[in-house]
Amino acid sequence: MTIVPVSRGDIFFVVEARTEGGEITKTRPWVIVQNDIANMNSDTVICVAITSSIKHRDHPINVLVTATETGMKEDGLILCNQIRTVAKGRLLNCIGKVPPNKMELVDWALLKSLDIDYTYNAVPPKG
């Protein structure tokens, strides 16, 4: 199996494996949120689900993206509470890319979803 190059912000369909409870259960688009150094050197990627149901677009951990700005067939909602690590072999085709300005919103939504203090200093703490 050939594994295609992956970059942060790329949107791929991901083949779903066994799931439980409130986990997403169907093949759907996911946006890659892992950094590009890890994307080049790892057999897995960290990604966030995208849904075509945009009824919760005002929720602070969701980011609305349009088909025009991503290249997808329809508008979508990036669900930053649905984070998953998947093997690159489960990535199907790349169907678009989230633009940098929307990836900044994804970053903030991930911080909010994970309850990370988003007022942190950019320098990691020592210790």
DRENKOLVO-140496 format. One line per 3 residues: their letters; for each residue y, x, z of N, C-alpha, C. Coordinates in nm, 4 decimals, padded with zeros to 6 digits. Layout:
N
A) Y X Z Y X Z Y X Z | ...
//
This chain:
127
MTI) -00.1189 00.0843 00.0000 00.0000 00.0000 00.0000 00.1245 00.0883 00.0000 | 00.2166 00.0614 -00.0886 00.3416 00.1350 -00.0945 00.4410 00.0725 00.0027 | 00.5013 00.1568 00.0846 00.6011 00.1076 00.1789 00.7384 00.1418 00.1235
VPV) 00.8217 00.0400 00.1074 00.9542 00.0587 00.0491 01.0498 00.1164 00.1534 | 01.1524 00.1888 00.1080 01.2541 00.2380 00.2016 01.3258 00.1206 00.2692 | 01.3632 00.1420 00.3926 01.4265 00.0371 00.4727 01.5569 00.0910 00.5298
SRG) 01.6636 00.0112 00.5208 01.7931 00.0488 00.5779 01.8414 -00.0606 00.6723 | 01.9201 -00.0199 00.7695 01.9800 -00.1151 00.8630 02.0621 -00.2164 00.7840 | 02.0419 -00.3442 00.8139 02.1126 -00.4512 00.7450 02.0349 -00.5127 00.6304
DIF) 01.9274 -00.4453 00.5853 01.8434 -00.5026 00.4799 01.7769 -00.6301 00.5303 | 01.7582 -00.7255 00.4404 01.6901 -00.8507 00.4728 01.5570 -00.8528 00.3988 | 01.4492 -00.8668 00.4737 01.3144 -00.8708 00.4172 01.2436 -00.9977 00.4600
FVV) 01.1555 -01.0482 00.3737 01.0572 -01.1439 00.4204 00.9531 -01.0649 00.4977 | 00.9094 -01.1187 00.6112 00.8093 -01.0535 00.6960 00.6897 -01.1459 00.7094 | 00.5713 -01.0914 00.6852 00.4474 -01.1670 00.7026 00.4222 -01.1788 00.8526
EAR) 00.4119 -01.3015 00.9015 00.3914 -01.3229 01.0444 00.2449 -01.3042 01.0828 | 00.2265 -01.2489 01.1991 00.0931 -01.2342 01.2572 00.0774 -01.3413 01.3650 | -00.0229 -01.3285 01.4475 -00.0467 -01.4246 01.5554 00.0760 -01.4337 01.6460
TEG) 00.1155 -01.5553 01.6796 00.2306 -01.5775 01.7669 00.1917 -01.6709 01.8807 | 00.2776 -01.6761 01.9816 00.2552 -01.7644 02.0959 00.3857 -01.8290 02.1373 | 00.3752 -01.9448 02.2016 00.4905 -02.0117 02.2604 00.6036 -02.0346 02.1623
GEI) 00.7240 -01.9912 02.2004 00.8438 -02.0137 02.1198 00.8684 -01.9082 02.0136 | 00.7692 -01.8226 01.9873 00.7870 -01.7215 01.8835 00.7875 -01.7864 01.7456 | 00.8576 -01.7253 01.6544 00.8645 -01.7757 01.5174 00.7288 -01.7595 01.4519
TKT) 00.6840 -01.8652 01.3826 00.5453 -01.8687 01.3354 00.5271 -01.8680 01.1847 | 00.6329 -01.8545 01.1075 00.6129 -01.8576 00.9628 00.6787 -01.7364 00.8978 | 00.6364 -01.7106 00.7742 00.6990 -01.6034 00.6984 00.8422 -01.6454 00.6687
RPW) 00.9356 -01.5592 00.7057 01.0773 -01.5919 00.6915 01.1569 -01.4636 00.6734 | 01.2851 -01.4745 00.6424 01.3674 -01.3540 00.6320 01.4002 -01.2971 00.7708 | 01.4019 -01.1660 00.7772 01.4420 -01.0931 00.8983 01.5381 -00.9833 00.8556
VIV) 01.6371 -00.9556 00.9388 01.7312 -00.8473 00.9105 01.6929 -00.7261 00.9958 | 01.6933 -00.6097 00.9333 01.6604 -00.4855 01.0029 01.7803 -00.4450 01.0877 | 01.7580 -00.4245 01.2203 01.8657 -00.3833 01.3102 01.8435 -00.2430 01.3655
QND) 01.7287 -00.1855 01.3375 01.6980 -00.0505 01.3839 01.7842 00.0512 01.3085 | 01.8155 00.1627 01.3744 01.8983 00.2655 01.3102 01.8224 00.3343 01.1971 | 01.8972 00.3906 01.1027 01.8358 00.4448 00.9815 01.7539 00.5715 01.0051
IAN) 01.7841 00.6486 01.1079 01.7007 00.7659 01.1383 01.5615 00.7193 01.1784 | 01.5544 00.6199 01.2648 01.4243 00.5636 01.3041 01.3573 00.4953 01.1848 | 01.4364 00.4292 01.1005 01.3796 00.3634 00.9828 01.3097 00.4630 00.8913
MNS) 01.3624 00.5852 00.8817 01.3024 00.6877 00.7956 01.1785 00.7514 00.8589 | 01.1716 00.7513 00.9925 01.0697 00.8310 01.0605 00.9649 00.7518 01.1361 | 00.9704 00.6214 01.1297 00.8776 00.5383 01.2049 00.7976 00.4477 01.1126
DTV) 00.6793 00.4116 01.1568 00.5966 00.3163 01.0822 00.6330 00.1721 01.1150 | 00.7260 00.1539 01.2097 00.7692 00.0202 01.2495 00.9201 00.0084 01.2362 | 00.9681 -00.1158 01.2349 01.1116 -00.1434 01.2340 01.1410 -00.2538 01.3350
ICV) 01.2627 -00.2518 01.3867 01.3089 -00.3580 01.4759 01.3939 -00.4522 01.3915 | 01.3647 -00.5811 01.4012 01.4348 -00.6780 01.3168 01.4637 -00.8056 01.3951 | 01.5514 -00.8868 01.3375 01.5958 -01.0120 01.3977 01.5765 -01.1230 01.2944
AIT) 01.5271 -01.2376 01.3406 01.4949 -01.3498 01.2516 01.6203 -01.4143 01.1936 | 01.6022 -01.4702 01.0733 01.7059 -01.5502 01.0083 01.6461 -01.6872 00.9771 | 01.7215 -01.7927 01.0069 01.6782 -01.9288 00.9757 01.7772 -01.9942 00.8805
SSI) 01.7273 -02.0891 00.8026 01.8172 -02.1646 00.7144 01.8782 -02.2844 00.7871 | 01.8294 -02.3129 00.9083 01.8869 -02.4208 00.9890 02.0103 -02.3661 01.0602 | 02.1271 -02.4145 01.0220 02.2502 -02.3573 01.0768 02.3191 -02.4491 01.1785
KHR) 02.2412 -02.5403 01.2391 02.3020 -02.6353 01.3327 02.3539 -02.5694 01.4611 | 02.3022 -02.4517 01.4984 02.3477 -02.3823 01.6204 02.4369 -02.2632 01.5853 | 02.5151 -02.2774 01.4793 02.5950 -02.1644 01.4312 02.7035 -02.1207 01.5288
DHP) 02.7436 -02.2068 01.6222 02.8494 -02.1716 01.7166 02.7965 -02.1051 01.8438 | 02.6663 -02.0898 01.8541 02.6092 -02.0242 01.9718 02.6445 -01.8760 01.9674 | 02.6855 -01.8170 02.0808 02.7340 -01.6781 02.0784 02.6296 -01.5721 02.0425
INV) 02.5012 -01.6064 02.0437 02.4012 -01.5061 02.0053 02.3483 -01.5282 01.8648 | 02.4133 -01.6162 01.7888 02.3777 -01.6401 01.6494 02.4921 -01.5973 01.5585 | 02.4574 -01.5478 01.4401 02.5588 -01.5035 01.3437 02.5319 -01.5736 01.2103
LVT) 02.6314 -01.6466 01.1619 02.6203 -01.7160 01.0343 02.6477 -01.6182 00.9202 | 02.5587 -01.6188 00.8205 02.5792 -01.5388 00.6993 02.5632 -01.6313 00.5788 | 02.6432 -01.6069 00.4770 02.6372 -01.6916 00.3582 02.5512 -01.6266 00.2497
ATE) 02.5024 -01.7097 00.1613 02.4239 -01.6609 00.0477 02.5085 -01.5665 -00.0373 | 02.6364 -01.5978 -00.0517 02.7255 -01.5158 -00.1334 02.7371 -01.3737 -00.0788 | 02.7482 -01.3604 00.0541 02.7688 -01.2265 00.1102 02.6387 -01.1480 00.1303
TGM) 02.5234 -01.2163 00.1325 02.3970 -01.1462 00.1576 02.3083 -01.1309 00.0348 | 02.3257 -01.2192 -00.0636 02.2371 -01.2191 -00.1788 02.1149 -01.3074 -00.1607 | 02.1029 -01.3735 -00.0442 01.9916 -01.4666 -00.0239 02.0162 -01.5933 -00.1043
KED) 01.9136 -01.6769 -00.1166 01.9259 -01.8009 -00.1941 02.0088 -01.9063 -00.1226 | 02.0149 -01.8988 00.0111 02.0910 -01.9981 00.0867 02.1537 -01.9327 00.2088 | 02.2494 -02.0040 00.2684 02.3115 -01.9558 00.3909 02.2064 -01.9453 00.5000
GLI) 02.2324 -01.8606 00.5978 02.1370 -01.8443 00.7059 02.2054 -01.8153 00.8381 | 02.1284 -01.8285 00.9442 02.1753 -01.8015 01.0790 02.0877 -01.6917 01.1370 | 02.1497 -01.5795 01.1717 02.0764 -01.4686 01.2326 02.0601 -01.5012 01.3804
LCN) 01.9351 -01.5079 01.4245 01.9010 -01.5496 01.5613 01.8776 -01.4263 01.6480 | 01.9818 -01.3810 01.7158 01.9722 -01.2547 01.7898 01.8932 -01.2656 01.9203 | 01.8323 -01.3807 01.9458 01.7385 -01.3932 02.0570 01.5939 -01.3860 02.0074
QIR) 01.5750 -01.3676 01.8772 01.4420 -01.3535 01.8166 01.4311 -01.2133 01.7580 | 01.4024 -01.1173 01.8458 01.3953 -00.9756 01.8108 01.2483 -00.9362 01.8082 | 01.2104 -00.8585 01.7073 01.0697 -00.8212 01.6959 01.0570 -00.6830 01.6339
TVA) 00.9559 -00.6089 01.6805 00.9173 -00.4839 01.6163 00.7974 -00.5143 01.5286 | 00.8059 -00.4766 01.4008 00.6964 -00.5041 01.3073 00.6604 -00.3776 01.2309 | 00.5362 -00.3695 01.1901 00.4910 -00.2596 01.1053 00.5553 -00.2738 00.9681
KGR) 00.5942 -00.1624 00.9090 00.6564 -00.1671 00.7769 00.5648 -00.2304 00.6732 | 00.4351 -00.2218 00.6932 00.3406 -00.2819 00.6003 00.3480 -00.4333 00.5961 | 00.4116 -00.4957 00.6975 00.4287 -00.6413 00.6988 00.5555 -00.6867 00.6274
LLN) 00.6377 -00.5908 00.5834 00.7583 -00.6252 00.5087 00.7194 -00.6584 00.3658 | 00.7626 -00.7720 00.3176 00.7355 -00.8101 00.1794 00.8485 -00.7567 00.0922 | 00.9240 -00.8433 00.0284 01.0300 -00.7974 -00.0597 01.1661 -00.8034 00.0091
CIG) 01.2522 -00.7095 -00.0289 01.3903 -00.7098 00.0203 01.4658 -00.8147 -00.0596 | 01.5285 -00.9089 00.0113 01.5949 -01.0198 -00.0577 01.7463 -01.0187 -00.0418 | 01.7990 -00.9169 00.0252 01.9434 -00.9115 00.0419 01.9838 -00.8085 00.1443
KVP) 02.1123 -00.8113 00.1785 02.1673 -00.7177 00.2768 02.2827 -00.7850 00.3496 | 02.2869 -00.7665 00.4812 02.3971 -00.8183 00.5624 02.5125 -00.7180 00.5513 | 02.6333 -00.7642 00.5160 02.7460 -00.6712 00.5016 02.7879 -00.6110 00.6358
PNK) 02.8527 -00.4948 00.6324 02.8902 -00.4248 00.7563 02.9696 -00.5098 00.8558 | 03.0634 -00.5915 00.8078 03.1425 -00.6719 00.9016 03.0552 -00.7728 00.9767 | 02.9523 -00.8252 00.9113 02.8618 -00.9189 00.9790 02.7630 -00.8432 01.0685
MEL) 02.7259 -00.7188 01.0320 02.6384 -00.6391 01.1184 02.7092 -00.6067 01.2498 | 02.8412 -00.5904 01.2460 02.9165 -00.5710 01.3712 02.9016 -00.6932 01.4611 | 02.9071 -00.8131 01.4017 02.8868 -00.9353 01.4797 02.7440 -00.9435 01.5330
VDW) 02.6473 -00.8989 01.4530 02.5078 -00.8943 01.4981 02.4964 -00.8001 01.6180 | 02.5617 -00.6839 01.6117 02.5585 -00.5894 01.7235 02.6082 -00.6554 01.8521 | 02.7212 -00.7241 01.8420 02.7773 -00.7913 01.9600 02.6849 -00.9029 02.0088
ALL) 02.6272 -00.9775 01.9175 02.5366 -01.0854 01.9559 02.4106 -01.0310 02.0234 | 02.3614 -00.9166 01.9757 02.2451 -00.8535 02.0401 02.2800 -00.8091 02.1822 | 02.3978 -00.7491 02.1989 02.4403 -00.7088 02.3332 02.4463 -00.8296 02.4259
KSL) 02.5014 -00.9380 02.3772 02.5115 -01.0614 02.4562 02.3725 -01.1160 02.4886 | 02.2856 -01.1197 02.3884 02.1509 -01.1727 02.4074 02.0721 -01.0911 02.5100 | 02.0914 -00.9595 02.5081 02.0179 -00.8713 02.5991 02.0922 -00.8481 02.7308
DID) 02.2070 -00.9132 02.7470 02.2891 -00.9024 02.8680 02.3299 -00.7581 02.8959 | 02.3681 -00.6886 02.7895 02.4178 -00.5518 02.8008 02.5692 -00.5584 02.8058 | 02.6284 -00.4863 02.8998 02.7735 -00.4865 02.9159 02.8379 -00.4315 02.7897
YTY) 02.9014 -00.5173 02.7123 02.9592 -00.4763 02.5861 03.0968 -00.4125 02.6009 | 03.1405 -00.3878 02.7240 03.2652 -00.3143 02.7463 03.2346 -00.1681 02.7776 | 03.1088 -00.1268 02.7552 03.0669 00.0085 02.7893 03.1442 00.1130 02.7096
NAV) 03.1474 00.2332 02.7665 03.2040 00.3471 02.6977 03.1045 00.3912 02.5918 | 03.1508 00.4391 02.4796 03.0622 00.4785 02.3706 02.9772 00.6006 02.4041 | 03.0124 00.6721 02.5114 02.9359 00.7900 02.5515 02.8292 00.7465 02.6512
PPK) 02.7018 00.7806 02.6262 02.5961 00.7407 02.7197 02.6192 00.8012 02.8579 | 02.5862 00.7282 02.9647 02.6019 00.7822 03.0993 02.5049 00.8967 03.1231 | 02.5432 00.9922 03.2097 02.4548 01.1031 03.2450 02.3715 01.0606 03.3634
G) 02.2528 01.1136 03.3686 02.1747 01.0832 03.4880 02.0375 01.0528 03.4584
//
